[in-house]
Amino acid sequence: GRKSAIEKLPPIGTLDKAQRAALPEAVVRVVELARDMQMTQPIPPEWLEETAKQFPGSSQSLSAAQLQTLAEAASLHAQQFKLTYAVCAAGLERGGPTVANFLLLRAQTLPPYPEERRAVCAAAAAQLARQQRQMDVVDKAVELIADSPFEDLRFSTEQASTVVRKEKAERTFPTANARGPGYRDLLSAVLCDCPKCRRARGEPVSPVEDFDFDFDADPNDDDGELDFDAIIDQTEIPPDMPPEIAKLLFDETRRAVERGESLDSLLNRVFGPEMGFRPKRRKGRRR
């Protein structure tokens, strides 16, 4: 019967050119049939590998629902993520209410590291799914970034649409040398920019950014406050300096200012050549 027919899929080598070209639609039919019969039918890896080769020529003949079935089959049954990635691109091009699900599938397909792009796609999918009342997609998207540095990431509809636009344009599966679109500007608009949060997200943080001092615009006045920009402008901090050492130095800076010591004296005493520091030439005041 139908069950035995789908359990005995023929070897890929026995298929002729026309049959190979029809593989994307054939895989969809097999998956849908197995689903109707409430059975699990793994698709042979060689079928999906050939399907990936044939997909560009047949993507337009598949409906959005069929694209979704194919993407899920490639991802869930055989972890053929490159095929899922390509199918998601075609699905995103269709627009409409299925966009959120295709964006979620892309997030699930992306390599886990770096986390940034995967989190952005998941958060954008969640926002678009909320608009469509697709709560199953929302739940999966939120779960994907739970317990990560991006778990509180939320986008507006406009920001989510920006993500969709960028992902539609990105057809190539990410590699170490080509990771796809960057979202740093978008993230900086919605995430906390403090050193602790940036460090948790794997972003570079200067050691001096951890210090919470009150600084004044003028380093030469007598109000007892220190101009942080002036210190940075006149000081070169070795890149390999441990944060603990930098903190000790800046603690000493605060105490010196409280004693009324001049900025030049402080720099000469604390940031002298023997410590690996040297004054920079001033290029004008920062504002």
Disulfide bonds with the S-S distance in Angstrom:
none
